[in-house]
Every structure is written in structure tokens, then in C-alpha cells.
């Protein structure tokens, strides 16, 4: 049985790091909404051009467009030989997508494990305004654990800076979006007893261990 994992969490919750750890551990594929949208925006057709504009403006791409990309990727994975499973990062982004993804996963005969990496707003703001990004390869270093002490990018040795978009105002906007659009998704999964809540304020290794326990 393939492992299908949905990770939910505020910006700064470290779900990207957890996704990477799980990918390595179980040799999983990855469906990231950001990656799919950015790749699609490189095409020069109608959707490609307009998607580029939407992404640059910081708005959310429409669900219809998102779902098409998501389904194409899911179909590709379903047909892949020796698929171990995959991690969904960045989807669903709103309740409508949660319903649609439920239907789609059901169609492909996948039953997801759904995790909320839970951190407080205070913790999110603190981490996001302090986390750093590599100037060269854009690798994001969370402001937790051993990452805090690093002076250079662990992937390429590049110089580290704080991200200009990680200022208080944009962080607060992201948290407001989470409350408005993602909280209903969390409630929906919780009501159907599918949500596993993980304390995201612990060290990275402990968050990882808690997820592994719940996957057994
Ligand atoms: Zn780098």
C-alpha cells in the first residue's frame, strides 16, 4: 500500500523540512503546489502567461487550474512502477480543494494520512522573521535546531540572508490567510477523524519521530 501524506501547517511550521525527511525515509514522491504552478507558468500559452501574472502578484491561482495540474501529476504517479507513495505539500489551500482532493484520492484508490504541524502564531512570526535564505540556490534555512548556527548554506556554501518577504506585515497576512482558508480544512479533517495533530514547536527530530509513530 502506498503512503500518501498530506502535510498542513502555517508558514514557519517546518513542514517543508518534515516533507524532506519523510521523502528520504520512505523514498516518496512529492506533489508541491508551488512547484507545479511555477513549472506551468513557464509555458508561453494562455494559462502560462496569465499564471505568471497571478503568481507574481502574490494571489492564489484558481482552484480549477490548480486541480488540473494536480490531477495530471497524480495520474503520472498512479501509473508509475514501484511507487512508494507521495507527500502533498501546499494543498489543499481552501476547503473546496479539500473536497476535490478527497474525490480524486478516492478515485486513484489512495487513502491519505493527514498531519497538522501545529505551531502558535507567536512562534510562526518569530521563526519567519528570523529564518534565512541562500542567495545562490534559494534554499530556506528554518530558524530551528542546528540551522540556527549555520553561517553558510549547507547545500551550496552560498551566503545567507533574511528574506525580504519575511517582514512582519507579510507574515501576518499569511497567518490571516491560514486562519480564513486553512482552518476550515483542518476542522473538516478533524470532524471526519482523519487529522493527526503534531506539536511543531519541538525540535525537528522529535516532530519527525511523532509523525513516524502515527504512520505505523
Ligand atoms: Zn545554497
Boltz pocket constraint, residues with backbone or C-beta under 6 A from the ligand:
constraints:
  - pocket:
      binder: B
      contacts: [[A, 134], [A, 135], [A, 136], [A, 137], [A, 138], [A, 139], [A, 153], [A, 154], [A, 155], [A, 156], [A, 157], [A, 158]]
      max_distance: 6.0
